[in-house]
Amino acid sequence: MRVFFSLLLILSAPVIADDAGWCTLFDGETLTGWESTSDANWRVEDGSLVVDEGEGGLLIHEDTYRNYELTVEFKAAKGTNSGVFLSTKEKPKSLTKDCYELNIAPPDNAFPTGSLVAREKVEGAGETDDWRKFEVRVENGRVTVKLDGETVLDHRADPPSQGNRIGLQKNSGRVAFRNVRVRKLP
């Protein structure tokens, strides 16, 4: 009986990356915990979540978050338009009510990389074929974004997004994501 309860605790416990409360959302090997909202060809390649074909949509994580910190590395081919959906509904209808769309897009896009689509534009992030990193804090409608270690956005939404999921976007072009980690805030 003791073995059964120990196994039950292990299976129901979150995957904790460290003692600071960070949880890994992508294990680098499988799509476990993620569900696609379209027919996009999400797959795992070389320890990364990759997509480059199919209908636009989101790869949504099953867990829910209200106030949290998120880190994610991404690599987008030049010309790619993608993003990270923060505090999103599974299929958001309004970019100003149902989510925060943290864009990954070329400099000539209306909302280039680091911007919150339909909310706030960031300029100067440029475009590169190298791995980049978002560090995000979402707390009570305030979204703070660091790109490659530099704060690029501090936005207050009133009212806050009604969603509570995290999603990776397939829009156009090839994009890869890795080291997707989240920590709930008290």
C-alpha positions as CSV (number, residue, x, y, z in Angstrom):
1,M,0.0,0.0,0.0
2,R,2.9,2.4,0.8
3,V,4.4,1.8,-2.6
4,F,1.1,2.6,-4.3
5,F,0.8,6.0,-2.5
6,S,4.4,6.8,-3.2
7,L,3.9,6.1,-6.9
8,L,0.7,8.1,-6.9
9,L,2.5,11.1,-5.3
10,I,5.3,10.9,-7.9
11,L,2.9,10.7,-10.9
12,S,0.8,13.7,-9.7
13,A,3.7,15.9,-8.7
14,P,4.8,18.7,-11.1
15,V,8.1,18.5,-12.8
16,I,10.2,20.9,-10.8
17,A,13.4,22.1,-12.5
18,D,14.9,23.6,-9.4
19,D,14.3,24.6,-5.8
20,A,13.1,28.0,-6.9
21,G,9.8,26.6,-8.2
22,W,10.6,26.6,-12.0
23,C,8.6,23.9,-13.9
24,T,9.7,22.6,-17.3
25,L,6.8,22.6,-19.8
26,F,8.7,20.9,-22.6
27,D,10.9,17.9,-21.9
28,G,12.9,18.1,-25.1
29,E,11.7,14.7,-26.3
30,T,7.9,14.6,-26.6
31,L,4.8,16.7,-27.0
32,T,3.5,15.5,-23.6
33,G,1.2,18.2,-22.1
34,W,0.8,20.1,-25.3
35,E,-2.2,20.1,-27.7
36,S,-2.4,21.7,-31.2
37,T,-5.4,23.8,-32.1
38,S,-4.8,23.3,-35.9
39,D,-3.3,20.8,-38.3
40,A,0.2,22.4,-38.1
41,N,3.1,19.9,-38.2
42,W,4.4,20.4,-34.6
43,R,7.2,18.0,-33.8
44,V,10.3,17.5,-31.8
45,E,13.7,17.9,-33.5
46,D,17.0,18.1,-31.8
47,G,15.4,18.8,-28.4
48,S,13.2,21.6,-29.8
49,L,9.5,22.1,-30.6
50,V,9.5,22.8,-34.3
51,V,6.8,23.9,-36.8
52,D,7.0,25.0,-40.4
53,E,3.9,23.8,-42.3
54,G,0.1,23.6,-41.9
55,E,-2.7,25.9,-40.8
56,G,-1.9,28.7,-38.4
57,G,-2.8,28.1,-34.8
58,L,-1.4,27.4,-31.3
59,L,0.3,24.6,-29.5
60,I,-1.3,25.0,-26.0
61,H,0.0,23.7,-22.8
62,E,-2.5,21.9,-20.6
63,D,-1.6,23.7,-17.3
64,T,-3.2,27.0,-16.3
65,Y,-1.5,30.1,-15.0
66,R,-2.7,33.5,-13.7
67,N,0.4,35.3,-12.4
68,Y,3.7,33.8,-13.5
69,E,7.2,34.1,-14.9
70,L,8.0,32.4,-18.2
71,T,11.3,31.8,-20.0
72,V,11.5,30.4,-23.5
73,E,14.2,30.3,-26.2
74,F,13.2,30.6,-29.8
75,K,14.8,30.4,-33.2
76,A,12.9,31.9,-36.2
77,A,14.0,31.8,-39.8
78,K,14.2,35.3,-41.3
79,G,10.7,36.5,-42.4
80,T,8.9,34.2,-39.9
81,N,5.8,35.5,-38.1
82,S,5.1,33.5,-34.9
83,G,4.7,34.2,-31.2
84,V,4.2,33.2,-27.7
85,F,0.6,33.5,-26.4
86,L,0.5,34.5,-22.7
87,S,-2.6,34.2,-20.5
88,T,-4.5,33.0,-23.5
89,K,-7.8,31.2,-24.1
90,E,-7.5,28.0,-26.2
91,K,-8.8,29.8,-29.3
92,P,-8.6,33.5,-28.6
93,K,-11.1,35.7,-30.5
94,S,-9.8,39.1,-29.2
95,L,-6.1,40.0,-28.9
96,T,-7.0,42.7,-26.4
97,K,-9.3,40.6,-24.1
98,D,-8.4,36.9,-24.5
99,C,-4.6,36.9,-24.5
100,Y,-1.3,38.7,-24.7
101,E,0.4,37.8,-28.1
102,L,4.1,38.3,-27.6
103,N,5.2,38.5,-31.3
104,I,8.1,37.0,-33.1
105,A,8.2,38.9,-36.4
106,P,10.4,40.9,-38.8
107,P,11.2,44.5,-38.2
108,D,8.8,45.7,-40.9
109,N,5.9,43.9,-39.2
110,A,3.3,46.2,-37.5
111,F,4.3,44.5,-34.2
112,P,7.9,43.2,-34.6
113,T,9.7,40.8,-32.2
114,G,9.1,41.7,-28.6
115,S,5.8,43.6,-29.2
116,L,2.4,42.7,-27.8
117,V,0.2,42.5,-30.8
118,A,-2.7,45.0,-30.8
119,R,-1.3,46.4,-27.5
120,E,2.2,47.8,-27.7
121,K,4.9,48.0,-30.4
122,V,8.6,47.5,-29.7
123,E,11.3,48.5,-32.2
124,G,14.9,47.7,-32.6
125,A,14.9,44.0,-31.8
126,G,16.0,43.1,-35.3
127,E,16.0,39.7,-36.9
128,T,18.5,36.9,-36.6
129,D,18.8,33.1,-37.3
130,D,20.3,32.6,-33.8
131,W,18.6,31.4,-30.7
132,R,17.0,34.2,-28.7
133,K,15.4,34.2,-25.3
134,F,12.3,35.8,-23.9
135,E,12.0,36.3,-20.1
136,V,8.4,37.3,-19.3
137,R,6.6,38.3,-16.1
138,V,2.8,38.4,-16.1
139,E,1.2,39.7,-13.0
140,N,-2.3,41.3,-12.5
141,G,-2.4,42.6,-16.1
142,R,1.2,43.9,-16.1
143,V,3.4,42.2,-18.7
144,T,7.2,42.7,-18.6
145,V,9.4,41.3,-21.4
146,K,13.1,40.9,-21.6
147,L,14.6,39.9,-24.9
148,D,18.1,38.5,-24.8
149,G,18.5,40.0,-21.3
150,E,17.3,43.5,-22.1
151,T,14.0,44.8,-21.0
152,V,12.1,45.8,-24.1
153,L,8.5,46.1,-22.8
154,D,6.6,47.0,-19.7
155,H,2.9,47.0,-20.4
156,R,-0.2,47.4,-18.2
157,A,-3.4,45.9,-19.5
158,D,-6.7,47.2,-18.1
159,P,-8.6,44.9,-17.8
160,P,-6.2,42.0,-17.7
161,S,-6.5,39.1,-20.2
162,Q,-9.3,36.6,-19.5
163,G,-7.2,33.6,-20.5
164,N,-4.9,31.4,-18.4
165,R,-3.0,29.2,-20.8
166,I,0.4,29.4,-22.5
167,G,0.6,28.8,-26.2
168,L,3.2,28.7,-28.9
169,Q,2.1,30.1,-32.3
170,K,2.4,28.7,-35.9
171,N,1.6,31.6,-38.3
172,S,4.1,31.7,-41.1
173,G,7.7,30.5,-41.6
174,R,9.8,28.0,-39.6
175,V,10.2,28.5,-35.8
176,A,11.6,26.4,-33.0
177,F,11.2,26.6,-29.3
178,R,13.2,25.1,-26.4
179,N,13.8,25.5,-22.7
180,V,10.2,26.4,-22.0
181,R,9.9,27.0,-18.2
182,V,7.4,28.6,-16.0
183,R,7.1,29.6,-12.3
184,K,3.9,30.6,-10.6
185,L,4.0,33.8,-8.6
186,P,2.4,33.9,-5.1
